[in-house]
Amino acid sequence: MAHIYLMALIVIFMIESFFEVKWFAQIRDIFQRSGRITPTKRVQRVVKIETQWSWFSWILLILLFILPEIYTFLLICIITLIETIIVYELYNARNYAQQINK
């Protein structure tokens, strides 16, 4: 049962990663099309956090292969939770960027 839950979390993480990349690209595209050189402070904060998370998540994903199986389950839960928060913030930042650049 734990393996099924672990596989479900991995699938959720992969789906969220897809949307993370998609919405990050949309945010950049919105500001490029609008003619603004720099995004607003709110969007800058979200983009900065997303960029830092991208690097840190790679480190955590590499740790999945190194750590014993006991820690793998906990680590994938933490990674998926943080990824969910980042994706939620990117979604909000994308909607905010669309509203201010109409």
C-alpha positions in Angstrom: 0.0 0.0 0.0 2.8 2.4 0.8 4.3 1.8 -2.7 1.0 2.8 -4.3 0.9 5.9 -2.2 4.5 6.7 -3.1 3.8 6.2 -6.8 0.8 8.5 -6.6 2.9 11.2 -5.0 5.5 10.8 -7.7 2.8 11.2 -10.4 1.4 14.2 -8.7 4.9 15.7 -8.5 5.5 15.2 -12.2 2.1 16.8 -13.1 2.8 19.7 -10.8 6.3 20.1 -12.4 4.7 20.3 -15.8 2.4 23.1 -14.7 5.3 24.8 -12.9 7.3 25.1 -16.1 4.2 26.1 -18.1 3.1 28.9 -15.8 6.6 30.2 -15.3 7.0 30.5 -19.0 3.6 32.2 -19.3 4.6 34.8 -16.6 7.7 35.6 -18.6 5.7 35.8 -21.8 3.1 38.1 -20.3 5.7 40.7 -19.2 7.6 40.5 -22.5 4.5 41.1 -24.5 3.4 43.9 -22.3 6.6 45.8 -22.8 7.5 46.0 -19.1 11.2 45.5 -18.5 10.8 44.2 -15.0 7.8 42.4 -13.4 6.2 43.8 -10.3 7.7 43.1 -6.8 5.0 40.4 -6.1 5.8 38.5 -9.3 9.5 39.0 -8.8 9.3 37.4 -5.4 7.4 34.4 -6.8 9.8 34.0 -9.7 12.8 34.2 -7.3 11.3 31.6 -5.0 10.5 29.3 -7.9 14.0 29.6 -9.3 15.6 28.7 -5.9 13.1 25.9 -5.4 14.1 24.5 -8.8 17.7 24.1 -7.8 16.9 22.8 -4.3 14.4 20.3 -5.7 17.1 18.8 -7.9 19.2 18.3 -4.8 16.4 16.6 -3.0 15.6 14.4 -6.0 19.2 13.2 -6.1 19.0 12.5 -2.4 16.1 10.1 -3.2 18.6 7.8 -4.8 21.1 8.0 -2.0 19.0 7.8 1.1 17.7 4.6 2.6 14.1 3.6 1.7 12.8 4.7 5.1 13.6 8.3 4.3 12.4 8.1 0.7 8.8 8.2 1.6 9.2 11.2 3.9 11.3 13.1 1.3 8.8 12.6 -1.5 6.0 13.8 0.7 8.0 17.0 1.6 9.0 17.5 -2.1 5.4 17.2 -3.3 4.1 19.5 -0.6 6.5 22.2 -1.4 5.9 21.8 -5.1 2.2 22.2 -4.5 2.8 25.4 -2.7 5.1 26.7 -5.4 2.6 25.8 -8.2 -0.2 27.5 -6.3 1.9 30.7 -6.0 2.9 30.6 -9.7 -0.8 30.2 -10.6 -1.7 33.3 -8.5 1.2 35.3 -9.9 0.2 34.4 -13.5 -3.3 35.5 -12.9 -2.1 38.7 -11.2 0.3 39.4 -14.1 -2.5 38.9 -16.6 -4.8 41.3 -14.7 -2.2 44.1 -14.4 -1.1 43.8 -18.0 -4.4 44.0 -19.8 
